[in-house]
Amino acid sequence: KKPSLGIALIPIVCVFTFLMLALLKYEIDIQIPLIAASVIAAFISSVVLKNKWEDIERGMISSITNAMQAILIACLIGLIIGSWIAGGIVPSLIYYGLKIISPRFFLVSCLLVCSIVGVSTGSSWTTAGTLGVAMVGIGISIGIPPAVTAGCVVSGAVFGDKMSPFSDTTNLAPAVAGTTLFAHIRHMVYTTGVSYIIALIAYFLLNFRFISSSKGSNKNIVNVSSALKDNFTISPLLLLPVLFMFLMIYFKLPAIPGLIASILFGVICSVAVQGDSIVQIGTYLSYGYTMESSNQMLNDLLSKGGLQNMMWTVSLILCSLVFGGIMHQSGMLQTIAEAILKMAKKNSSLICATGFTAFFVNLICGEQYLSLLITGNMYADEYKKRDLAPQNLSRTLEDFGTISSSLIPWTTCAVAISSYLGVSTISYLPYAFFNLVNPLVAIIFAITGFTIRKIEDVSPEDIIW
């Protein structure tokens, strides 16, 4: 039975209400509101829409299956963080970063470096879980709040992920829309490039706010450097695993084997350089590294990682995917999207509707892959009917779907990144300038028609319908 719009909106209203109460009033973990909303959605699907339980269950399992690689990567990066801290890799990054990076241009340097690593690895998660952790530590040492640095890390990491030919989302968006990978990337340059320049200028200006405090941070830098040397063996050789990450990309090593090799590097450094025992290594990999020094800032920053510490993140990802799976399988999500499409009479409103749908699916399903897949399949035919090139669709999917995934607290991406950086999504959100600006730039381009291509404006080789 096809759900009406009123029926389809009931679980949406419930999940928003429950999540807002959990976040703003009761301060409880948001897994419980998601579970409660999933029960309501399943009840409506079963009792009102007369769907079989087997179909509802299949929807939940299918949703989880689509994100299983992301879940595995989240667990592996937890192991990387634990082993890289224990092995002295992250401490060495912080130590040498404090010597090289100027406080005056820290945020600009952070954005550029994270962008380069993001493009090279094709993963915002890997960038945040390795280099991002070090950048937050450097920022704290020179007087920049962790939320500001985390927002900058997210901006650079997501930019790199969005523009990298190695990224899953960058390959998925054109595949769904019906265009080629490099045609998609070329078309994204317009909206993404303008957004990146705006973000770069914003971080440059924001950095001036912290110059006065950073001038008095020399003592803090000395204390942090001294604490790092007292607790770890610091060596330029410990930066080699970072170089390996770039080699991994150059030789096109798959993500999961590459992450496992990175964990192995951390274990080797921990045993051979830091002198840890096998028992200690097992503890670090399971429960994360625990820093115990006279510097409380370092203790808070470097006490993290480990497989078990990622289980809260994994549980939230699963709860979010279950709700999204029920909404998709029951047809309630499709009904809402069809209602949106009826209002999109002009090409500009179609593109905006596509973007808001991608954001909406992220909001409900909590998974950027589903955001791209569902939205792309939903609107592809309409773009054909209106003689719009598929690059417009693929770019919009990324400008809203990929971009927003790290800004919604219960999405897989935001949960993972906030866990790695130790900064809540709500805290870093106001400083993730690139992510905030990009959708606005895309809307302006859609309204003005700037760079919106017709099918006859693009090469036939770039269309694979």
Disulfide bonds with the S-S distance in Angstrom:
none
